[in-house]
């Protein structure tokens, strides 16, 4: 898609294409091609030879997340506790989502911070749970049709240490925290933080949102947002720790659309599969012009250096080891066995995914490297 239609898209949007979006387009188009170089490998048995080009490793690329996802999940395995886990989703109203699109870093930070604080405050309230919680939060900004829809997925154990650290407190079976209470506090905390960002001059408005630069207009919007319900919902608990890992694997390193959903690209149009959740998740096909497909995909690029997976409470990076150790003592459960990581890239990939990169596709023999392919070199030549 980007190789065929990227050049015309760049030309049509000259001067309006952001640096991050242009970088993403270039990386995906070059991924696993001679542009990035690689090495030539050959089967020791049947002499089958092929080039193995390097990956772009861009986090928006649908082909480059496998090893990163597997390594991240292996690290999280040690954090799992023998407790129910819940999936809580925090969304934004359309008017706030429009502000988020023009101020991604600022508003996404507010979304993470206020969602985590909401869970912490309600979880610590003795009327509800009276415990310290742990949160893994993952930002998504897309719906199935690739429209812009920023929301936060939070995976939370259904319990935690009491506030004095003396005992483990579990939620009621099958029930985490009251959704309406979560929604109300989340709305208040978010709008307070958004107002503070506005007053600090941290928000920019342009185009159709230009009028929001006026303080009275901005205040009118936030007041209107206080009067509507913000959608926050909790899904039923997972069946066990392995289900939690499997679920996280589908969410943490996902990009806006996977290659598996693409059906065809012809006559300047792209057809892809999507689920219509307004009709009970019915599978459908959608066809878009190539330019519109690229535009929708690029809506979901992240600012450089922005962390879309974050940990809070028990799972915060600064205290995770000690807090998880406390939880295991209170639950009287040992930590899972730790498997030493393999040394090489191929060995590590096999260890984490169960798939070997050095197996010949023709005879099942062992593939060995013959030499490097320099960036831009389409094939390997022996100059010895």
RODREN-209080 format. One record per residue (C-alpha): residue number from 1; residue in one letter; x, y, z. Coordinates in pm, whole numbers. Layout:
BEGIN
   k r     px     py     pz
 NUM A      X      Y      Z
...
END
This chain:
BEGIN
   k r     px     py     pz
   1 X      0      0      0
   2 X    265    254    101
   3 X    499    149   -179
   4 X    230    176   -446
   5 X     35    479   -329
   6 X    267    651    -82
   7 X    445    873   -337
   8 X    120   1018   -474
   9 X    -14   1066   -122
  10 X    300   1258    -25
  11 X    268   1475   -334
  12 X   -100   1549   -272
  13 X    -32   1639     91
  14 X    290   1829     38
  15 X    333   2078    322
  16 X     59   1916    530
  17 X    220   1583    612
  18 X    378   1578    958
  19 X    732   1459   1023
  20 X    615   1159   1228
  21 X    364   1053    962
  22 X    624   1082    686
  23 X    869    878    893
  24 X    611    604    949
  25 X    529    588    578
  26 X    894    560    486
  27 X    970    294    746
  28 X    679     68    653
  29 X    750    100    281
  30 X   1116      4    335
  31 X   1051   -275    585
  32 X   1208   -608    485
  33 X   1332   -477    152
  34 X   1677   -422      6
  35 X   1653    -58    114
  36 X   1738   -159    473
  37 X   1997   -421    388
  38 X   2020   -762    552
  39 X   2203  -1085    480
  40 X   2197  -1373    236
  41 X   2133  -1720    377
  42 X   2153  -2069    233
  43 X   2033  -2414    337
  44 X   2318  -2646    433
  45 X   2132  -2944    283
  46 X   1946  -2845    -36
  47 X   2136  -2520   -105
  48 X   1817  -2315   -126
  49 X   1926  -1949   -109
  50 X   1729  -1640    -12
  51 X   1789  -1282    102
  52 X   1675  -1197    455
  53 X   1618   -822    468
  54 X   1610   -622    789
  55 X   1293   -504    961
  56 X   1215   -136   1007
  57 X   1129   -190   1378
  58 X    887    101   1365
  59 X    618     51   1630
  60 X    346    141   1381
  61 X    450   -136   1141
  62 X    220   -442   1145
  63 X    511   -676   1064
  64 X    758   -569   1334
  65 X    581   -627   1665
  66 X    614  -1004   1709
  67 X    939  -1030   1905
  68 X    878   -711   2104
  69 X    534   -841   2206
  70 X    667  -1185   2301
  71 X    951  -1038   2510
  72 X    717   -796   2687
  73 X    471  -1076   2769
  74 X    747  -1298   2906
  75 X    850  -1015   3141
  76 X    489   -971   3254
  77 X    450  -1341   3332
  78 X    646  -1290   3655
  79 X    398  -1021   3764
  80 X     83  -1233   3738
  81 X    -98  -1312   4063
  82 X   -351  -1585   4146
  83 X   -643  -1343   4138
  84 X   -927  -1245   3907
  85 X   -824   -991   3646
  86 X  -1056   -732   3500
  87 X  -1049   -529   3179
  88 X  -1161   -166   3231
  89 X  -1195     74   2936
  90 X  -1191    454   2959
  91 X  -1318    646   2655
  92 X  -1342   1012   2553
  93 X  -1645   1202   2422
  94 X  -1619   1308   2058
  95 X  -1560   1674   2142
  96 X  -1267   1589   2370
  97 X  -1131   1340   2116
  98 X  -1111   1624   1863
  99 X   -897   1821   2106
 100 X   -686   1512   2167
 101 X   -611   1475   1795
 102 X   -464   1825   1781
 103 X   -280   1782   2113
 104 X   -191   1414   2126
 105 X     91   1414   2380
 106 X    -78   1647   2629
 107 X   -423   1490   2618
 108 X   -299   1131   2603
 109 X    -90   1199   2914
 110 X   -401   1333   3087
 111 X   -596   1025   2981
 112 X   -337    788   3130
 113 X   -293    987   3449
 114 X   -658   1043   3531
 115 X   -769    687   3446
 116 X   -499    543   3674
 117 X   -583    792   3950
 118 X   -952    704   3921
 119 X   -878    334   3973
 120 X   -639    410   4258
 121 X   -880    637   4447
 122 X  -1190    419   4410
 123 X   -991    102   4481
 124 X   -846    251   4800
 125 X  -1187    366   4927
 126 X  -1298    127   5206
 127 X  -1656    159   5081
 128 X  -1554    -20   4763
 129 X  -1237   -226   4811
 130 X   -990    -63   5048
 131 X   -683   -194   4867
 132 X   -389    -80   4659
 133 X   -434   -177   4294
 134 X   -200   -248   4006
 135 X   -276   -128   3653
 136 X   -139   -205   3306
 137 X   -276     65   3075
 138 X   -259     48   2694
 139 X   -358    334   2463
 140 X   -554    266   2146
 141 X   -679    540   1916
 142 X   -872    346   1652
 143 X  -1196    166   1594
 144 X  -1246   -125   1355
 145 X  -1315    114   1068
 146 X   -991    307   1140
 147 X  -1172    623   1249
 148 X  -1013    819   1533
 149 X  -1137    689   1867
 150 X   -887    735   2153
 151 X   -947    511   2454
 152 X   -751    336   2726
 153 X   -753    -38   2801
 154 X   -663   -117   3162
 155 X   -591   -467   3293
 156 X   -630   -474   3671
 157 X   -610   -755   3928
 158 X   -932   -778   4127
 159 X   -768   -710   4458
 160 X   -454   -595   4630
 161 X   -283   -544   4965
 162 X   -482   -361   5230
 163 X   -370     -3   5277
 164 X   -160   -104   5578
 165 X     -4   -391   5380
 166 X   -115   -651   5636
 167 X   -354   -864   5429
 168 X   -480   -933   5079
 169 X   -820   -783   4991
 170 X  -1019   -942   4709
 171 X  -1312   -794   4524
 172 X  -1641   -977   4513
 173 X  -1637  -1271   4269
 174 X  -1718  -1145   3922
 175 X  -1750   -781   4028
 176 X  -1471   -524   4036
 177 X  -1568   -161   4105
 178 X  -1893     31   4035
 179 X  -1872    166   3682
 180 X  -2084    477   3742
 181 X  -1860    580   4030
 182 X  -1551    525   3815
 183 X  -1702    723   3528
 184 X  -1800   1019   3744
 185 X  -1459   1057   3910
 186 X  -1274   1001   3582
 187 X  -1478   1275   3411
 188 X  -1409   1523   3692
 189 X  -1035   1449   3712
 190 X   -993   1462   3336
 191 X  -1173   1794   3290
 192 X   -981   1951   3579
 193 X   -652   1844   3420
 194 X   -764   1962   3076
 195 X   -858   2302   3220
 196 X   -518   2326   3391
 197 X   -345   2245   3062
 198 X   -547   2515   2886
 199 X   -460   2775   3148
 200 X    -92   2678   3123
 201 X   -101   2739   2748
 202 X    -23   2373   2675
 203 X   -309   2324   2426
 204 X   -314   2439   2064
 205 X   -624   2478   1847
 206 X   -650   2523   1473
 207 X   -897   2471   1190
 208 X  -1250   2398   1306
 209 X  -1136   2409   1671
 210 X   -975   2753   1645
 211 X  -1251   2919   1849
 212 X  -1156   2709   2153
 213 X   -850   2929   2201
 214 X  -1093   3178   2357
 215 X  -1121   3104   2730
 216 X  -1498   3160   2747
 217 X  -1561   2924   2453
 218 X  -1333   2661   2606
 219 X  -1512   2693   2941
 220 X  -1850   2650   2772
 221 X  -1728   2326   2618
 222 X  -1593   2184   2944
 223 X  -1913   2279   3128
 224 X  -2116   2097   2864
 225 X  -1888   1793   2900
 226 X  -1957   1782   3275
 227 X  -2325   1723   3205
 228 X  -2293   1415   2985
 229 X  -2202   1058   3072
 230 X  -1850    947   2988
 231 X  -1841    585   2882
 232 X  -1638    370   3117
 233 X  -1702     -1   3131
 234 X  -1559   -315   3290
 235 X  -1570   -648   3110
 236 X  -1622   -983   3290
 237 X  -1311  -1125   3461
 238 X  -1062  -1340   3277
 239 X  -1053  -1715   3331
 240 X   -697  -1721   3463
 241 X   -343  -1580   3430
 242 X   -278  -1746   3093
 243 X   -590  -1584   2951
 244 X   -464  -1250   3081
 245 X   -136  -1299   2897
 246 X   -311  -1405   2578
 247 X   -539  -1103   2597
 248 X   -253   -863   2666
 249 X    -70  -1010   2369
 250 X   -355   -904   2143
 251 X   -366   -550   2279
 252 X    -25   -423   2383
 253 X    166   -412   2055
 254 X   -127   -389   1817
 255 X   -125   -131   1539
 256 X   -425     33   1375
 257 X   -479   -258   1134
 258 X   -312   -596   1095
 259 X   -208   -736    758
 260 X   -444  -1029    819
 261 X   -742   -795    785
 262 X   -642   -674    439
 263 X   -839   -848    164
 264 X   -738   -681   -162
 265 X   -577   -377   -324
 266 X   -675   -306   -681
 267 X   -783    -16   -902
 268 X   -661    232   -640
 269 X   -888     91   -369
 270 X   -830   -114    -55
 271 X  -1072   -366     91
 272 X  -1037   -484    450
 273 X  -1233   -681    708
 274 X  -1391   -510   1007
 275 X  -1636   -590   1285
 276 X  -1946   -376   1322
 277 X  -2000   -369   1698
 278 X  -2324   -176   1651
 279 X  -2457   -493   1492
 280 X  -2330   -749   1744
 281 X  -1978   -762   1604
 282 X  -2087   -879   1260
 283 X  -1794   -924   1020
 284 X  -1810   -697    717
 285 X  -1593   -571    432
 286 X  -1508   -204    379
 287 X  -1358    -59     62
 288 X  -1178    275     66
 289 X   -978    476   -184
 290 X   -607    422   -123
 291 X   -557    783    -14
 292 X   -839    762    238
 293 X   -705    435    375
 294 X   -360    590    422
 295 X   -513    900    583
 296 X   -706    689    834
 297 X   -402    476    914
 298 X   -187    784    979
 299 X   -446    927   1220
 300 X   -306    685   1476
 301 X     62    771   1474
 302 X    209    854   1814
 303 X    445   1139   1904
 304 X    812   1043   1914
 305 X    910    891   2246
 306 X    553    857   2370
 307 X    492    546   2584
 308 X    160    382   2492
 309 X    196    107   2758
 310 X    223    228   3117
 311 X    217     70   3462
 312 X     71    214   3780
 313 X     22    127   4146
 314 X    158   -217   4236
 315 X    298   -251   3885
 316 X    473     86   3861
 317 X    829     43   3738
 318 X    989    194   4049
 319 X    830    -42   4300
 320 X    704   -343   4103
 321 X    949   -598   4245
 322 X    885   -512   4609
 323 X    509   -479   4568
 324 X    467   -804   4376
 325 X    683   -974   4640
 326 X    448   -843   4911
 327 X    143   -966   4720
 328 X    291  -1314   4682
 329 X    366  -1332   5055
 330 X     12  -1226   5142
 331 X   -129  -1480   4895
 332 X    124  -1746   4999
 333 X    215  -1821   4640
 334 X    567  -1867   4496
 335 X    696  -1673   4196
 336 X    699  -1855   3861
 337 X   1029  -2009   3752
 338 X   1252  -1769   3563
 339 X   1390  -1889   3230
 340 X   1730  -1734   3141
 341 X   1703  -1547   2809
 342 X   1878  -1699   2510
 343 X   2186  -1521   2382
 344 X   2131  -1474   2008
 345 X   1843  -1311   1823
 346 X   1732  -1631   1651
 347 X   1758  -1834   1972
 348 X   1565  -1568   2162
 349 X   1295  -1561   1894
 350 X   1258  -1940   1911
 351 X   1247  -1933   2290
 352 X    974  -1669   2304
 353 X    757  -1760   2005
 354 X    825  -2129   1943
 355 X    903  -2048   1580
 356 X   1246  -2102   1425
 357 X   1394  -1850   1184
 358 X   1672  -2078   1055
 359 X   1465  -2366    912
 360 X   1474  -2415    536
 361 X   1122  -2377    386
 362 X   1208  -2634    119
 363 X   1359  -2930    304
 364 X   1357  -2837    673
 365 X   1735  -2813    687
 366 X   1936  -2545    862
 367 X   1981  -2203    703
 368 X   2322  -2038    750
 369 X   2435  -1686    665
 370 X   2657  -1637    360
 371 X   2725  -1269    407
 372 X   2579   -925    457
 373 X   2366   -730    214
 374 X   2441   -362    236
 375 X   2152   -118    250
 376 X   2027    -62   -104
 377 X   2197   -377   -237
 378 X   1919   -589   -395
 379 X   2120   -912   -410
 380 X   2441  -1053   -272
 381 X   2749  -1087   -486
 382 X   3063  -1279   -400
 383 X   3366  -1055   -452
 384 X   3620  -1277   -280
END
